[in-house]
Structures are given as structure tokens and as C-alpha cells.
Amino acid sequence: MTGVILFTGRYFKIWKSKNSVVMKNILVLTDFSKNAEEAAELGATLSSKLNTNLLLFNTCATNAMVPFVAEPWMMDEVIWGDDDSRDNLNRLASQLKQFVGQLNAKAYKPLIYCDNGEGKLGAIVPEIICRKNIELIIMGARKDDQNEDDLFGSDLNSVIQISSRPILVVESKINLNLLNKVIFATNFDKSDMLAIHYLVKLGELLNFELEIVHINHPDKTAASSGQEIILIEQVTSLNYPKVTYHEIKGNNIVENIMRIYKDSGAGLLAMVHHQHSFIMRLLHRSTTKMMLNNQQIPLMIFPSKMK
């Protein structure tokens, strides 16, 4: 794990260096809905605290061709166009600049950039991550995007599948000054350590307690128990004083995660998205699916392709 520790340290170094040559950016994917605008405001606050800049991105539609009998038919009215996208991005950027101007005089004032493009988010986001040096992705929750086969909705799922950066999904404003605890649900897969490193570094900056909720697989073997001990030792070696542990086992695992989240006063739930993992199978249960789809809780998702 030494290589991961070194890599994670480099990953966060930019947050504390105002004079770095290459600044990182927080990417806000916006559709200009109320949720998306509140997500953008959260992005501006995080950018100030993490010493990054902010990139607002919108996917826009141009004149669409749709099939009609045997001939293509051009829609008479464009639902969303490039000019509209640019106008709305400029409007949102102006609002955020005023918001940033009201931050503490000693706080870092992030630069705000705007960009747009055509196509599916799943195809666009990887190029943005590479070209714009993205640190974190923020999205507003969409309640009208609830495909029965998708836990998170099609837009978010497409971003999760291709992203190499964490994704923060919010429904409403998060007061970072009141964020005193983050719950990280894990079955102690060894790849979860990168997410734990990320949350520890974030906790050092935002001063929150990290509660690691260990979901005990009913078929746990002696080998997996040994891996669990190794991972706990690695977490302990991080010397972060605000780490606590909680173990869940039995038949009501999903309900217990949500109970712990609510009873602890946590402000954020985090997890790693492994497509066919034990946790993801649990979270497809109807009650939790409804809660996550409606985004009653802020959710940070670490994609399996995270770097």
C-alpha cells in the first residue's frame, strides 16, 4: 500500500499550494435546475476550501433530427441550444462570483470557468477530466431520472461507469461548516483503501469525523478476515484521530446503515461503486433504492476506476 499512500499524498498536494503551476478544478455538471445551482454553490465553497478552481459544464442539444415516416423531419423548435447554454452558464457564473466575493477575506477565491458540449455525459466526462485536471465531480440529484434498472439514474450511472474521480451528488445545500461526520460503508475490499485515504485527507481539511461502517458479508472466510485486519492496521497507520469503526451484520444490513447515518448526525454517506459487489447488491433493494434515487442524503461515490 506504500505506492497508494504516496500517490494519494501527491493527489492532494495541490489543495495546499496556492502557487502551484497547474491548478486542479472541481467539475460541476449542471442542467441549471435548482438542485444543480445549489450543487454549483457547494462546488464554489469546496473550491475555496480545497484551493482549486471551478469548472461549470453543461451538455447542450442542437437542432435534433427525428424519424417521421420515411423522411427525416426537423423539429420546428429547439428545446435547448448552444446559445441558451452559454447564456445560462454565464448567468450561473456571475451568481457564483458574487457568492465567492462574500467568502472570508482570507479564503482562497477560486476562478470560475464555463464550458459546454454536445453528447452523452459518459462520453464527454473522461476527456474533461484529462484536459481540465479535475479533482472532484459534483452533480445535483435528478428525481425524474429513475430507470428501474439503474440505482442512481442513467446520467449519474453513465458518469460513475467512466469516471476516474470521486462524484458528489447532492439534492440541496450542504453547510460544510456543519459537516461533522462522514459515514463510509465498506466490506473492506482492499481497493477501498484509496477511498479511505481520500476521505482522511478531506477530513483533515474540513475537520470531520470519519466513521467506517464495516458491512460483514455472511459468507466471510478466514482469508477475508485476515484482509480485514490488514486494512484496519493500514487505516490506523494514517494517524487520523477522528476515525471510528462500526460493524454491521445480520439480516437488516441496509436498514442499519441508514439508521446509523441518521442517528449519528452524519452529513454525508460515502461508498465505493463496485458493479457486482456485495454492497451494491444490497443497495439495489427497493427501500434503499428509493432513498438514494430521491437523494434524501448527500452521497459521495468513489468509482471503481478511481485514480
C-alpha positions as CSV (number, residue, x, y, z in Angstrom):
1,M,0.0,0.0,0.0
2,T,3.0,2.3,0.1
3,G,2.6,3.2,-3.5
4,V,-1.1,4.1,-2.9
5,I,-0.1,6.3,0.1
6,L,2.4,8.2,-1.9
7,F,0.1,8.6,-4.8
8,T,-2.7,9.8,-2.6
9,G,-0.4,12.4,-1.0
10,R,0.5,13.7,-4.4
11,Y,-3.2,13.7,-5.3
12,F,-4.0,16.2,-2.6
13,K,-0.8,18.3,-2.6
14,I,-2.4,20.9,-4.9
15,W,-5.0,21.7,-2.3
16,K,-2.5,23.3,0.0
17,S,-0.3,25.1,-2.6
18,K,-1.7,28.4,-3.9
19,N,1.4,28.9,-6.1
20,S,1.2,25.6,-7.9
21,V,1.8,25.9,-11.6
22,V,-1.1,23.6,-12.6
23,M,-4.3,24.2,-10.6
24,K,-6.8,21.5,-10.2
25,N,-10.5,22.1,-10.8
26,I,-13.8,20.9,-9.3
27,L,-16.2,20.0,-12.1
28,V,-19.9,20.9,-11.7
29,L,-22.1,19.2,-14.2
30,T,-25.2,21.4,-14.4
31,D,-28.6,21.4,-16.1
32,F,-29.5,24.7,-14.4
33,S,-32.1,23.2,-12.2
34,K,-32.5,24.3,-8.6
35,N,-30.6,21.3,-7.4
36,A,-27.8,21.9,-9.9
37,E,-27.4,25.5,-8.9
38,E,-27.1,24.6,-5.2
39,A,-24.6,21.9,-6.2
40,A,-22.6,24.7,-8.0
41,E,-22.6,26.8,-4.9
42,L,-21.3,23.9,-2.9
43,G,-18.7,23.5,-5.6
44,A,-17.6,27.1,-5.1
45,T,-17.3,26.6,-1.3
46,L,-15.3,23.4,-1.7
47,S,-13.1,25.0,-4.3
48,S,-12.3,27.8,-1.8
49,K,-11.5,25.2,1.0
50,L,-9.6,22.9,-1.2
51,N,-7.7,25.6,-3.1
52,T,-8.9,24.6,-6.6
53,N,-10.7,26.4,-9.3
54,L,-14.3,25.7,-10.5
55,L,-15.5,24.5,-13.9
56,L,-19.2,24.7,-14.8
57,F,-20.1,22.3,-17.6
58,N,-23.5,21.8,-19.4
59,T,-24.4,19.4,-22.2
60,C,-26.5,21.2,-24.8
61,A,-28.8,20.0,-27.6
62,T,-28.8,21.4,-31.1
63,N,-31.5,21.1,-33.7
64,A,-32.5,17.4,-33.5
65,M,-33.3,15.1,-36.3
66,V,-36.1,12.6,-35.5
67,P,-37.6,9.9,-37.8
68,F,-41.0,10.7,-39.3
69,V,-42.4,8.0,-41.6
70,A,-39.7,7.6,-44.3
71,E,-38.4,11.1,-44.2
72,P,-36.3,13.0,-41.6
73,W,-38.2,15.8,-40.0
74,M,-36.5,18.9,-38.5
75,M,-38.0,20.0,-35.2
76,D,-39.6,23.5,-35.5
77,E,-38.4,24.5,-32.1
78,V,-35.1,23.8,-30.5
79,I,-35.6,22.7,-26.9
80,W,-32.1,23.6,-25.8
81,G,-29.4,25.3,-27.9
82,D,-25.8,26.3,-27.6
83,D,-26.6,30.0,-27.2
84,D,-29.0,29.2,-24.4
85,S,-26.4,27.0,-22.7
86,R,-23.8,29.8,-22.9
87,D,-26.2,32.4,-21.6
88,N,-27.2,30.2,-18.6
89,L,-23.6,29.3,-17.9
90,N,-22.6,33.0,-17.8
91,R,-25.6,33.7,-15.6
92,L,-24.7,31.0,-13.1
93,A,-21.0,32.0,-13.2
94,S,-22.0,35.6,-12.3
95,Q,-24.1,34.4,-9.4
96,L,-21.2,32.3,-8.1
97,K,-18.7,35.1,-8.5
98,Q,-20.9,37.2,-6.2
99,F,-21.1,34.3,-3.8
100,V,-17.3,33.8,-3.8
101,G,-16.9,37.5,-3.2
102,Q,-18.8,37.1,0.1
103,L,-16.4,34.5,1.5
104,N,-14.0,35.2,4.3
105,A,-11.4,37.8,3.2
106,K,-8.6,35.3,3.9
107,A,-10.2,32.5,2.0
108,Y,-9.0,31.4,-1.4
109,K,-11.1,32.9,-4.2
110,P,-11.5,30.3,-6.9
111,L,-11.6,31.2,-10.6
112,I,-14.8,30.1,-12.3
113,Y,-14.7,28.7,-15.8
114,C,-17.6,27.7,-18.1
115,D,-17.8,25.2,-20.9
116,N,-20.4,23.2,-22.8
117,G,-20.6,20.5,-25.4
118,E,-22.9,18.0,-27.2
119,G,-23.3,14.4,-26.4
120,K,-23.7,12.0,-23.5
121,L,-22.0,12.7,-20.2
122,G,-20.5,9.2,-20.3
123,A,-18.6,10.1,-23.4
124,I,-17.7,13.7,-22.5
125,V,-16.5,13.4,-18.9
126,P,-13.3,11.4,-19.4
127,E,-12.0,14.0,-21.8
128,I,-12.8,16.8,-19.4
129,I,-11.1,15.0,-16.5
130,C,-7.9,14.7,-18.5
131,R,-8.0,18.1,-20.2
132,K,-9.1,20.2,-17.2
133,N,-7.2,18.4,-14.4
134,I,-10.4,17.6,-12.5
135,E,-10.1,16.8,-8.7
136,L,-13.8,16.1,-7.9
137,I,-17.2,16.0,-9.8
138,I,-20.3,17.5,-8.3
139,M,-23.9,16.8,-9.6
140,G,-27.3,17.9,-8.4
141,A,-29.6,14.9,-7.9
142,R,-32.3,14.4,-10.5
143,K,-35.5,12.9,-9.2
144,D,-37.0,12.5,-12.7
145,D,-34.3,10.1,-13.8
146,Q,-35.3,6.8,-12.2
147,N,-34.9,3.9,-14.5
148,E,-35.9,0.6,-12.8
149,D,-32.6,-0.9,-13.8
150,D,-30.5,1.9,-12.6
151,L,-29.7,2.5,-8.9
152,F,-28.6,6.1,-9.4
153,G,-30.4,7.2,-12.6
154,S,-29.0,7.0,-16.2
155,D,-27.0,10.3,-16.2
156,L,-25.2,9.6,-12.9
157,N,-24.7,5.9,-13.8
158,S,-23.0,6.8,-17.0
159,V,-20.6,9.2,-15.2
160,I,-19.9,6.6,-12.5
161,Q,-19.0,4.0,-15.1
162,I,-16.4,6.1,-16.8
163,S,-15.1,8.5,-14.2
164,S,-11.7,8.2,-12.5
165,R,-12.6,10.9,-9.9
166,P,-15.0,10.9,-6.9
167,I,-18.5,12.1,-7.6
168,L,-20.5,14.1,-5.0
169,V,-24.3,14.0,-5.6
170,V,-26.5,16.4,-3.6
171,E,-30.1,17.4,-3.6
172,S,-29.9,20.6,-1.6
173,K,-27.3,22.8,0.1
174,I,-24.7,21.3,2.4
175,N,-23.3,23.5,5.1
176,L,-19.6,22.4,5.2
177,N,-19.1,24.2,8.5
178,L,-21.7,21.8,10.0
179,L,-20.3,18.7,8.3
180,N,-19.0,16.9,11.5
181,K,-19.2,13.3,10.4
182,V,-19.0,11.2,7.2
183,I,-20.1,7.6,7.0
184,F,-18.1,5.3,4.8
185,A,-19.8,2.0,4.1
186,T,-17.4,-0.8,3.2
187,N,-16.9,-4.5,3.2
188,F,-13.1,-3.9,3.5
189,D,-12.3,-4.7,-0.1
190,K,-8.6,-3.8,-0.4
191,S,-9.4,-1.3,-3.2
192,D,-11.4,0.7,-0.7
193,M,-8.2,2.0,0.9
194,L,-7.8,4.6,-1.8
195,A,-11.2,6.0,-0.9
196,I,-10.4,5.9,2.8
197,H,-7.1,7.8,2.1
198,Y,-9.2,10.4,0.1
199,L,-11.7,10.8,3.0
200,V,-8.9,11.2,5.6
201,K,-7.3,13.9,3.6
202,L,-10.6,15.6,3.1
203,G,-11.3,15.2,6.8
204,E,-8.0,17.0,7.7
205,L,-9.2,19.9,5.6
206,L,-12.8,20.0,6.6
207,N,-12.4,18.7,10.2
208,F,-15.0,15.9,10.2
209,E,-15.1,12.5,11.9
210,L,-14.9,9.5,9.6
211,E,-17.0,6.6,10.7
212,I,-16.1,3.4,8.8
213,V,-19.1,1.1,8.8
214,H,-17.9,-2.4,8.1
215,I,-20.6,-4.5,6.4
216,N,-19.9,-8.0,7.3
217,H,-20.5,-10.4,4.5
218,P,-22.5,-13.5,5.7
219,D,-20.1,-15.8,3.8
220,K,-16.9,-14.2,5.1
221,T,-14.0,-16.6,5.0
222,A,-10.8,-16.8,7.2
223,A,-8.9,-15.2,4.3
224,S,-11.2,-12.2,4.1
225,S,-11.0,-11.8,7.9
226,G,-7.2,-11.6,7.5
227,Q,-7.6,-9.0,4.8
228,E,-9.9,-7.0,7.1
229,I,-7.2,-7.0,9.9
230,I,-4.6,-5.8,7.4
231,L,-6.8,-2.9,6.2
232,I,-7.7,-1.8,9.7
233,E,-3.9,-1.7,10.5
234,Q,-3.4,0.4,7.4
235,V,-6.1,2.8,8.4
236,T,-4.6,3.0,11.9
237,S,-1.3,3.9,10.4
238,L,-2.8,7.0,8.8
239,N,-2.8,8.5,12.3
240,Y,-6.0,10.4,11.8
241,P,-7.5,10.8,15.3
242,K,-11.1,11.2,14.1
243,V,-11.7,7.6,12.7
244,T,-14.3,5.3,14.4
245,Y,-15.5,1.9,13.4
246,H,-18.9,0.3,13.4
247,E,-19.7,-3.3,12.3
248,I,-23.0,-4.4,10.7
249,K,-24.1,-8.0,10.3
250,G,-27.3,-9.9,10.2
251,N,-30.4,-9.7,8.1
252,N,-31.1,-5.9,8.2
253,I,-27.9,-4.5,6.9
254,V,-29.4,-1.8,4.6
255,E,-31.7,-0.5,7.3
256,N,-28.9,-0.5,9.8
257,I,-26.7,1.6,7.5
258,M,-29.5,4.2,7.2
259,R,-30.2,4.1,10.9
260,I,-26.5,4.7,11.8
261,Y,-26.4,7.5,9.3
262,K,-29.4,9.3,10.8
263,D,-28.7,8.6,14.5
264,S,-25.0,9.7,14.2
265,G,-26.0,13.1,12.7
266,A,-23.7,12.4,9.7
267,G,-23.9,14.8,6.8
268,L,-22.6,12.6,4.1
269,L,-22.6,8.9,3.1
270,A,-19.7,7.6,1.0
271,M,-19.1,4.3,-0.7
272,V,-17.0,2.7,-3.5
273,H,-19.0,1.6,-6.5
274,H,-18.0,-1.9,-7.5
275,Q,-20.6,-3.0,-10.1
276,H,-21.2,-6.5,-8.7
277,S,-20.1,-6.1,-5.1
278,F,-21.9,-7.3,-2.0
279,I,-22.7,-3.7,-1.0
280,M,-24.1,-2.7,-4.4
281,R,-26.3,-5.8,-4.4
282,L,-27.7,-4.8,-1.0
283,L,-28.2,-1.2,-2.1
284,H,-30.4,-2.3,-5.0
285,R,-33.1,-3.3,-2.5
286,S,-36.3,-1.3,-3.1
287,T,-36.2,0.8,0.1
288,T,-32.7,2.0,-0.2
289,K,-33.0,2.4,-4.0
290,M,-35.9,4.8,-3.3
291,M,-34.0,6.7,-0.7
292,L,-30.9,7.1,-2.9
293,N,-32.8,7.9,-6.0
294,N,-34.7,10.6,-4.2
295,Q,-31.3,11.8,-2.8
296,Q,-32.6,12.3,0.8
297,I,-28.9,12.1,1.7
298,P,-25.8,13.6,0.2
299,L,-23.8,10.8,-1.4
300,M,-20.1,10.6,-2.4
301,I,-19.4,7.8,-4.8
302,F,-15.9,6.5,-5.5
303,P,-15.8,4.8,-8.9
304,S,-14.0,1.6,-9.2
305,K,-11.8,3.2,-11.9
306,M,-10.7,6.0,-9.5
307,K,-7.1,7.1,-9.8
